[in-house]
């Protein structure tokens, strides 16, 4: 049997459907982004008025 791993993006770690929280977006990347890419992401977060609450 050939098995491969998986990535689950969510708000709780117990695999239940009773979790409370907010999930906006998720992404998996590899490598190291350029500083310009990091700055663009940060500027986008600021422009969206994200408060983390």
PQR file with spaces between the fields and no chain letter, atoms N, CA, C, O and H, PARSE charges and radii, in Angstrom:
ATOM       1  N    UNK     1       0.846   -1.172    0.000 -0.4000 1.5000
ATOM       2  CA   UNK     1       0.000    0.000    0.000 -0.0000 2.0000
ATOM       3  C    UNK     1       0.895    1.238    0.000  0.5500 1.7000
ATOM       4  O    UNK     1       1.878    1.305    0.737 -0.5500 1.4000
ATOM       5  N    UNK     2       0.548    2.204   -0.823 -0.4000 1.5000
ATOM       6  CA   UNK     2       1.284    3.471   -0.893 -0.0000 2.0000
ATOM       7  C    UNK     2       0.461    4.548   -0.205  0.5500 1.7000
ATOM       8  O    UNK     2      -0.670    4.822   -0.607 -0.5500 1.4000
ATOM       9  H    UNK     2      -0.251    2.150   -1.421  0.4000 1.0000
ATOM      10  N    UNK     3       1.027    5.160    0.832 -0.4000 1.5000
ATOM      11  CA   UNK     3       0.317    6.222    1.547 -0.0000 2.0000
ATOM      12  C    UNK     3       1.107    7.512    1.471  0.5500 1.7000
ATOM      13  O    UNK     3       2.338    7.505    1.462 -0.5500 1.4000
ATOM      14  H    UNK     3       1.946    4.937    1.158  0.4000 1.0000
ATOM      15  N    UNK     4       0.395    8.602    1.417 -0.4000 1.5000
ATOM      16  CA   UNK     4       1.024    9.916    1.422 -0.0000 2.0000
ATOM      17  C    UNK     4       0.413   10.755    2.531  0.5500 1.7000
ATOM      18  O    UNK     4      -0.740   10.543    2.907 -0.5500 1.4000
ATOM      19  H    UNK     4      -0.605    8.608    1.424  0.4000 1.0000
ATOM      20  N    UNK     5       1.169   11.698    3.054 -0.4000 1.5000
ATOM      21  CA   UNK     5       0.688   12.570    4.115 -0.0000 2.0000
ATOM      22  C    UNK     5      -0.258   13.623    3.587  0.5500 1.7000
ATOM      23  O    UNK     5      -0.414   13.799    2.379 -0.5500 1.4000
ATOM      24  H    UNK     5       2.106   11.870    2.748  0.4000 1.0000
ATOM      25  N    UNK     6      -0.877   14.310    4.505 -0.4000 1.5000
ATOM      26  CA   UNK     6      -1.799   15.371    4.138 -0.0000 2.0000
ATOM      27  C    UNK     6      -1.716   16.518    5.122  0.5500 1.7000
ATOM      28  O    UNK     6      -1.259   16.345    6.252 -0.5500 1.4000
ATOM      29  H    UNK     6      -0.750   14.167    5.487  0.4000 1.0000
ATOM      30  N    UNK     7      -2.147   17.663    4.703 -0.4000 1.5000
ATOM      31  CA   UNK     7      -2.171   18.856    5.543 -0.0000 2.0000
ATOM      32  C    UNK     7      -3.633   19.256    5.723  0.5500 1.7000
ATOM      33  O    UNK     7      -4.367   19.402    4.746 -0.5500 1.4000
ATOM      34  H    UNK     7      -2.517   17.803    3.785  0.4000 1.0000
ATOM      35  N    UNK     8      -4.047   19.432    6.966 -0.4000 1.5000
ATOM      36  CA   UNK     8      -5.410   19.852    7.263 -0.0000 2.0000
ATOM      37  C    UNK     8      -5.340   21.251    7.860  0.5500 1.7000
ATOM      38  O    UNK     8      -4.629   21.479    8.839 -0.5500 1.4000
ATOM      39  H    UNK     8      -3.450   19.314    7.760  0.4000 1.0000
ATOM      40  N    UNK     9      -6.070   22.178    7.276 -0.4000 1.5000
ATOM      41  CA   UNK     9      -6.106   23.544    7.779 -0.0000 2.0000
ATOM      42  C    UNK     9      -7.444   23.762    8.466  0.5500 1.7000
ATOM      43  O    UNK     9      -8.492   23.533    7.863 -0.5500 1.4000
ATOM      44  H    UNK     9      -6.647   21.993    6.481  0.4000 1.0000
ATOM      45  N    UNK    10      -7.422   24.200    9.713 -0.4000 1.5000
ATOM      46  CA   UNK    10      -8.654   24.404   10.440 -0.0000 2.0000
ATOM      47  C    UNK    10      -8.432   25.243   11.678  0.5500 1.7000
ATOM      48  O    UNK    10      -7.392   25.885   11.827 -0.5500 1.4000
ATOM      49  H    UNK    10      -6.570   24.386   10.203  0.4000 1.0000
ATOM      50  N    UNK    11      -9.413   25.239   12.568 -0.4000 1.5000
ATOM      51  CA   UNK    11      -9.327   26.083   13.762 -0.0000 2.0000
ATOM      52  C    UNK    11      -9.147   25.286   15.048  0.5500 1.7000
ATOM      53  O    UNK    11      -8.841   25.876   16.085 -0.5500 1.4000
ATOM      54  H    UNK    11     -10.258   24.718   12.447  0.4000 1.0000
ATOM      55  N    UNK    12      -9.324   23.973   15.017 -0.4000 1.5000
ATOM      56  CA   UNK    12      -9.217   23.169   16.231 -0.0000 2.0000
ATOM      57  C    UNK    12      -8.339   21.960   15.947  0.5500 1.7000
ATOM      58  O    UNK    12      -8.206   21.550   14.793 -0.5500 1.4000
ATOM      59  H    UNK    12      -9.572   23.494   14.175  0.4000 1.0000
ATOM      60  N    UNK    13      -7.745   21.390   16.971 -0.4000 1.5000
ATOM      61  CA   UNK    13      -6.858   20.262   16.771 -0.0000 2.0000
ATOM      62  C    UNK    13      -7.422   18.922   17.154  0.5500 1.7000
ATOM      63  O    UNK    13      -6.686   17.935   17.128 -0.5500 1.4000
ATOM      64  H    UNK    13      -7.853   21.723   17.907  0.4000 1.0000
ATOM      65  N    UNK    14      -8.694   18.827   17.511 -0.4000 1.5000
ATOM      66  CA   UNK    14      -9.230   17.545   17.978 -0.0000 2.0000
ATOM      67  C    UNK    14     -10.092   16.819   16.940  0.5500 1.7000
ATOM      68  O    UNK    14     -10.775   15.851   17.274 -0.5500 1.4000
ATOM      69  H    UNK    14      -9.292   19.628   17.532  0.4000 1.0000
ATOM      70  N    UNK    15     -10.065   17.271   15.709 -0.4000 1.5000
ATOM      71  CA   UNK    15     -10.828   16.657   14.617 -0.0000 2.0000
ATOM      72  C    UNK    15     -12.333   16.630   14.863  0.5500 1.7000
ATOM      73  O    UNK    15     -13.031   15.801   14.280 -0.5500 1.4000
ATOM      74  H    UNK    15      -9.510   18.058   15.437  0.4000 1.0000
ATOM      75  N    UNK    16     -12.841   17.504   15.700 -0.4000 1.5000
ATOM      76  CA   UNK    16     -14.279   17.553   15.937 -0.0000 2.0000
ATOM      77  C    UNK    16     -14.916   18.622   15.046  0.5500 1.7000
ATOM      78  O    UNK    16     -14.221   19.438   14.441 -0.5500 1.4000
ATOM      79  H    UNK    16     -12.274   18.178   16.174  0.4000 1.0000
ATOM      80  N    UNK    17     -16.236   18.602   14.978 -0.4000 1.5000
ATOM      81  CA   UNK    17     -16.941   19.646   14.235 -0.0000 2.0000
ATOM      82  C    UNK    17     -17.562   20.660   15.182  0.5500 1.7000
ATOM      83  O    UNK    17     -18.462   21.407   14.800 -0.5500 1.4000
ATOM      84  H    UNK    17     -16.800   17.939   15.470  0.4000 1.0000
ATOM      85  N    UNK    18     -17.075   20.683   16.424 -0.4000 1.5000
ATOM      86  CA   UNK    18     -17.624   21.585   17.433 -0.0000 2.0000
ATOM      87  C    UNK    18     -16.687   22.745   17.740  0.5500 1.7000
ATOM      88  O    UNK    18     -16.911   23.485   18.697 -0.5500 1.4000
ATOM      89  H    UNK    18     -16.343   20.076   16.735  0.4000 1.0000
ATOM      90  N    UNK    19     -15.656   22.908   16.949 -0.4000 1.5000
ATOM      91  CA   UNK    19     -14.688   23.953   17.204 -0.0000 2.0000
ATOM      92  C    UNK    19     -15.262   25.336   16.954  0.5500 1.7000
ATOM      93  O    UNK    19     -16.080   25.537   16.057 -0.5500 1.4000
ATOM      94  H    UNK    19     -15.474   22.306   16.171  0.4000 1.0000
ATOM      95  N    UNK    20     -14.820   26.276   17.760 -0.4000 1.5000
ATOM      96  CA   UNK    20     -15.237   27.665   17.590 -0.0000 2.0000
ATOM      97  C    UNK    20     -13.996   28.460   17.225  0.5500 1.7000
ATOM      98  O    UNK    20     -12.960   28.353   17.881 -0.5500 1.4000
ATOM      99  H    UNK    20     -14.156   26.112   18.489  0.4000 1.0000
ATOM     100  N    UNK    21     -14.108   29.237   16.201 -0.4000 1.5000
ATOM     101  CA   UNK    21     -12.971   30.054   15.796 -0.0000 2.0000
ATOM     102  C    UNK    21     -13.178   30.603   14.417  0.5500 1.7000
ATOM     103  O    UNK    21     -14.198   30.353   13.773 -0.5500 1.4000
ATOM     104  H    UNK    21     -14.949   29.324   15.668  0.4000 1.0000
ATOM     105  N    UNK    22     -12.202   31.353   13.968 -0.4000 1.5000
ATOM     106  CA   UNK    22     -12.254   31.946   12.638 -0.0000 2.0000
ATOM     107  C    UNK    22     -11.076   31.416   11.842  0.5500 1.7000
ATOM     108  O    UNK    22      -9.952   31.353   12.339 -0.5500 1.4000
ATOM     109  H    UNK    22     -11.374   31.557   14.491  0.4000 1.0000
ATOM     110  N    UNK    23     -11.340   31.043   10.626 -0.4000 1.5000
ATOM     111  CA   UNK    23     -10.270   30.634    9.724 -0.0000 2.0000
ATOM     112  C    UNK    23     -10.403   31.456    8.460  0.5500 1.7000
ATOM     113  O    UNK    23     -11.445   31.424    7.806 -0.5500 1.4000
ATOM     114  H    UNK    23     -12.253   31.093   10.222  0.4000 1.0000
ATOM     115  N    UNK    24      -9.366   32.190    8.109 -0.4000 1.5000
ATOM     116  CA   UNK    24      -9.437   33.086    6.965 -0.0000 2.0000
ATOM     117  C    UNK    24      -8.841   32.450    5.715  0.5500 1.7000
ATOM     118  O    UNK    24      -9.551   32.263    4.726 -0.5500 1.4000
ATOM     119  H    UNK    24      -8.519   32.216    8.640  0.4000 1.0000
ATOM     120  N    UNK    25      -7.584   32.121    5.736 -0.4000 1.5000
ATOM     121  CA   UNK    25      -6.923   31.540    4.580 -0.0000 2.0000
ATOM     122  C    UNK    25      -5.743   30.717    5.063  0.5500 1.7000
ATOM     123  O    UNK    25      -5.243   30.912    6.171 -0.5500 1.4000
ATOM     124  H    UNK    25      -7.008   32.273    6.539  0.4000 1.0000
ATOM     125  N    UNK    26      -5.313   29.811    4.232 -0.4000 1.5000
ATOM     126  CA   UNK    26      -4.124   29.036    4.549 -0.0000 2.0000
ATOM     127  C    UNK    26      -3.355   28.715    3.284  0.5500 1.7000
ATOM     128  O    UNK    26      -3.935   28.616    2.203 -0.5500 1.4000
ATOM     129  H    UNK    26      -5.719   29.653    3.332  0.4000 1.0000
ATOM     130  N    UNK    27      -2.054   28.552    3.419 -0.4000 1.5000
ATOM     131  CA   UNK    27      -1.228   28.226    2.265 -0.0000 2.0000
ATOM     132  C    UNK    27       0.010   27.475    2.745  0.5500 1.7000
ATOM     133  O    UNK    27       0.545   27.765    3.815 -0.5500 1.4000
ATOM     134  H    UNK    27      -1.583   28.632    4.298  0.4000 1.0000
ATOM     135  N    UNK    28       0.451   26.529    1.962 -0.4000 1.5000
ATOM     136  CA   UNK    28       1.698   25.822    2.234 -0.0000 2.0000
ATOM     137  C    UNK    28       2.682   26.220    1.146  0.5500 1.7000
ATOM     138  O    UNK    28       2.351   26.200   -0.039 -0.5500 1.4000
ATOM     139  H    UNK    28       0.016   26.293    1.093  0.4000 1.0000
ATOM     140  N    UNK    29       3.875   26.576    1.549 -0.4000 1.5000
ATOM     141  CA   UNK    29       4.890   26.977    0.579 -0.0000 2.0000
ATOM     142  C    UNK    29       6.197   26.274    0.896  0.5500 1.7000
ATOM     143  O    UNK    29       6.348   25.674    1.961 -0.5500 1.4000
ATOM     144  H    UNK    29       4.143   26.592    2.512  0.4000 1.0000
ATOM     145  N    UNK    30       7.119   26.349   -0.012 -0.4000 1.5000
ATOM     146  CA   UNK    30       8.468   25.836    0.242 -0.0000 2.0000
ATOM     147  C    UNK    30       9.453   26.904   -0.211  0.5500 1.7000
ATOM     148  O    UNK    30       9.145   27.728   -1.071 -0.5500 1.4000
ATOM     149  H    UNK    30       6.997   26.836   -0.877  0.4000 1.0000
ATOM     150  N    UNK    31      10.614   26.875    0.367 -0.4000 1.5000
ATOM     151  CA   UNK    31      11.622   27.863    0.015 -0.0000 2.0000
ATOM     152  C    UNK    31      11.481   29.115    0.853  0.5500 1.7000
ATOM     153  O    UNK    31      10.690   29.162    1.794 -0.5500 1.4000
ATOM     154  H    UNK    31      10.864   26.205    1.066  0.4000 1.0000
ATOM     155  N    UNK    32      12.242   30.112    0.510 -0.4000 1.5000
ATOM     156  CA   UNK    32      12.254   31.377    1.238 -0.0000 2.0000
ATOM     157  C    UNK    32      11.807   32.488    0.283  0.5500 1.7000
ATOM     158  O    UNK    32      12.415   32.679   -0.771 -0.5500 1.4000
ATOM     159  H    UNK    32      12.885   30.073   -0.255  0.4000 1.0000
ATOM     160  N    UNK    33      10.752   33.220    0.644 -0.4000 1.5000
ATOM     161  CA   UNK    33      10.290   34.282   -0.248 -0.0000 2.0000
ATOM     162  C    UNK    33      11.235   35.486   -0.222  0.5500 1.7000
ATOM     163  O    UNK    33      11.972   35.702    0.741 -0.5500 1.4000
ATOM     164  H    UNK    33      10.258   33.065    1.500  0.4000 1.0000
ATOM     165  N    UNK    34      11.191   36.241   -1.279 -0.4000 1.5000
ATOM     166  CA   UNK    34      11.976   37.482   -1.330 -0.0000 2.0000
ATOM     167  C    UNK    34      11.383   38.489   -0.346  0.5500 1.7000
ATOM     168  O    UNK    34      10.202   38.414   -0.006 -0.5500 1.4000
ATOM     169  H    UNK    34      10.592   36.065   -2.061  0.4000 1.0000
ATOM     170  N    UNK    35      12.188   39.406    0.096 -0.4000 1.5000
ATOM     171  CA   UNK    35      11.716   40.445    1.021 -0.0000 2.0000
ATOM     172  C    UNK    35      10.558   41.225    0.416  0.5500 1.7000
ATOM     173  O    UNK    35       9.643   41.628    1.134 -0.5500 1.4000
ATOM     174  H    UNK    35      13.147   39.468   -0.180  0.4000 1.0000
ATOM     175  N    UNK    36      10.586   41.441   -0.884 -0.4000 1.5000
ATOM     176  CA   UNK    36       9.499   42.177   -1.536 -0.0000 2.0000
ATOM     177  C    UNK    36       8.180   41.423   -1.396  0.5500 1.7000
ATOM     178  O    UNK    36       7.131   42.046   -1.230 -0.5500 1.4000
ATOM     179  H    UNK    36      11.329   41.114   -1.467  0.4000 1.0000
ATOM     180  N    UNK    37       8.215   40.094   -1.461 -0.4000 1.5000
ATOM     181  CA   UNK    37       6.996   39.303   -1.298 -0.0000 2.0000
ATOM     182  C    UNK    37       6.481   39.407    0.137  0.5500 1.7000
ATOM     183  O    UNK    37       5.281   39.573    0.357 -0.5500 1.4000
ATOM     184  H    UNK    37       9.067   39.588   -1.596  0.4000 1.0000
ATOM     185  N    UNK    38       7.384   39.309    1.110 -0.4000 1.5000
ATOM     186  CA   UNK    38       6.984   39.464    2.519 -0.0000 2.0000
ATOM     187  C    UNK    38       6.357   40.832    2.762  0.5500 1.7000
ATOM     188  O    UNK    38       5.336   40.947    3.441 -0.5500 1.4000
ATOM     189  H    UNK    38       8.359   39.175    0.932  0.4000 1.0000
ATOM     190  N    UNK    39       6.972   41.857    2.207 -0.4000 1.5000
ATOM     191  CA   UNK    39       6.458   43.217    2.388 -0.0000 2.0000
ATOM     192  C    UNK    39       5.091   43.387    1.733  0.5500 1.7000
ATOM     193  O    UNK    39       4.229   44.082    2.270 -0.5500 1.4000
ATOM     194  H    UNK    39       7.801   41.764    1.656  0.4000 1.0000
ATOM     195  N    UNK    40       4.890   42.760    0.581 -0.4000 1.5000
ATOM     196  CA   UNK    40       3.605   42.864   -0.107 -0.0000 2.0000
ATOM     197  C    UNK    40       2.508   42.173    0.697  0.5500 1.7000
ATOM     198  O    UNK    40       1.391   42.683    0.785 -0.5500 1.4000
ATOM     199  H    UNK    40       5.591   42.195    0.145  0.4000 1.0000
ATOM     200  N    UNK    41       2.818   41.017    1.285 -0.4000 1.5000
ATOM     201  CA   UNK    41       1.836   40.312    2.114 -0.0000 2.0000
ATOM     202  C    UNK    41       1.477   41.156    3.332  0.5500 1.7000
ATOM     203  O    UNK    41       0.299   41.306    3.657 -0.5500 1.4000
ATOM     204  H    UNK    41       3.725   40.603    1.214  0.4000 1.0000
ATOM     205  N    UNK    42       2.474   41.703    4.003 -0.4000 1.5000
ATOM     206  CA   UNK    42       2.227   42.523    5.184 -0.0000 2.0000
ATOM     207  C    UNK    42       1.394   43.755    4.826  0.5500 1.7000
ATOM     208  O    UNK    42       0.488   44.128    5.572 -0.5500 1.4000
ATOM     209  H    UNK    42       3.431   41.581    3.739  0.4000 1.0000
ATOM     210  N    UNK    43       1.693   44.380    3.705 -0.4000 1.5000
ATOM     211  CA   UNK    43       0.934   45.560    3.279 -0.0000 2.0000
ATOM     212  C    UNK    43      -0.522   45.187    3.007  0.5500 1.7000
ATOM     213  O    UNK    43      -1.431   45.964    3.297 -0.5500 1.4000
ATOM     214  H    UNK    43       2.429   44.077    3.099  0.4000 1.0000
ATOM     215  N    UNK    44      -0.739   43.989    2.448 -0.4000 1.5000
ATOM     216  CA   UNK    44      -2.096   43.533    2.172 -0.0000 2.0000
ATOM     217  C    UNK    44      -2.865   43.299    3.469  0.5500 1.7000
ATOM     218  O    UNK    44      -4.049   43.626    3.551 -0.5500 1.4000
ATOM     219  H    UNK    44       0.000   43.358    2.212  0.4000 1.0000
ATOM     220  N    UNK    45      -2.213   42.743    4.471 -0.4000 1.5000
ATOM     221  CA   UNK    45      -2.857   42.517    5.772 -0.0000 2.0000
ATOM     222  C    UNK    45      -3.243   43.848    6.407  0.5500 1.7000
ATOM     223  O    UNK    45      -4.353   44.000    6.916 -0.5500 1.4000
ATOM     224  H    UNK    45      -1.251   42.477    4.404  0.4000 1.0000
ATOM     225  N    UNK    46      -2.324   44.808    6.375 -0.4000 1.5000
ATOM     226  CA   UNK    46      -2.589   46.133    6.941 -0.0000 2.0000
ATOM     227  C    UNK    46      -3.733   46.804    6.192  0.5500 1.7000
ATOM     228  O    UNK    46      -4.607   47.416    6.807 -0.5500 1.4000
ATOM     229  H    UNK    46      -1.423   44.684    5.961  0.4000 1.0000
ATOM     230  N    UNK    47      -3.730   46.690    4.859 -0.4000 1.5000
ATOM     231  CA   UNK    47      -4.774   47.322    4.054 -0.0000 2.0000
ATOM     232  C    UNK    47      -6.154   46.716    4.347  0.5500 1.7000
ATOM     233  O    UNK    47      -7.174   47.388    4.201 -0.5500 1.4000
ATOM     234  H    UNK    47      -3.021   46.192    4.360  0.4000 1.0000
ATOM     235  N    UNK    48      -6.177   45.453    4.757 -0.4000 1.5000
ATOM     236  CA   UNK    48      -7.444   44.804    5.076 -0.0000 2.0000
ATOM     237  C    UNK    48      -7.919   45.058    6.493  0.5500 1.7000
ATOM     238  O    UNK    48      -8.960   44.541    6.902 -0.5500 1.4000
ATOM     239  H    UNK    48      -5.348   44.907    4.875  0.4000 1.0000
ATOM     240  N    UNK    49      -7.166   45.849    7.249 -0.4000 1.5000
ATOM     241  CA   UNK    49      -7.517   46.206    8.631 -0.0000 2.0000
ATOM     242  C    UNK    49      -7.686   44.970    9.507  0.5500 1.7000
ATOM     243  O    UNK    49      -8.574   44.934   10.359 -0.5500 1.4000
ATOM     244  H    UNK    49      -6.321   46.269    6.918  0.4000 1.0000
ATOM     245  N    UNK    50      -6.843   43.956    9.307 -0.4000 1.5000
ATOM     246  CA   UNK    50      -6.905   42.735   10.103 -0.0000 2.0000
ATOM     247  C    UNK    50      -6.478   43.030   11.527  0.5500 1.7000
ATOM     248  O    UNK    50      -5.412   43.602   11.752 -0.5500 1.4000
ATOM     249  H    UNK    50      -6.122   43.986    8.615  0.4000 1.0000
ATOM     250  N    UNK    51      -7.305   42.643   12.497 -0.4000 1.5000
ATOM     251  CA   UNK    51      -6.991   42.926   13.901 -0.0000 2.0000
ATOM     252  C    UNK    51      -6.583   41.682   14.674  0.5500 1.7000
ATOM     253  O    UNK    51      -6.031   41.796   15.768 -0.5500 1.4000
ATOM     254  H    UNK    51      -8.172   42.178   12.315  0.4000 1.0000
ATOM     255  N    UNK    52      -6.843   40.492   14.130 -0.4000 1.5000
ATOM     256  CA   UNK    52      -6.504   39.271   14.831 -0.0000 2.0000
ATOM     257  C    UNK    52      -7.556   38.849   15.848  0.5500 1.7000
ATOM     258  O    UNK    52      -7.370   37.846   16.536 -0.5500 1.4000
ATOM     259  H    UNK    52      -7.291   40.399   13.241  0.4000 1.0000
ATOM     260  N    UNK    53      -8.637   39.577   15.957 -0.4000 1.5000
ATOM     261  CA   UNK    53      -9.686   39.232   16.927 -0.0000 2.0000
ATOM     262  C    UNK    53     -10.806   38.463   16.276  0.5500 1.7000
ATOM     263  O    UNK    53     -11.771   38.093   16.944 -0.5500 1.4000
ATOM     264  H    UNK    53      -8.789   40.392   15.398  0.4000 1.0000
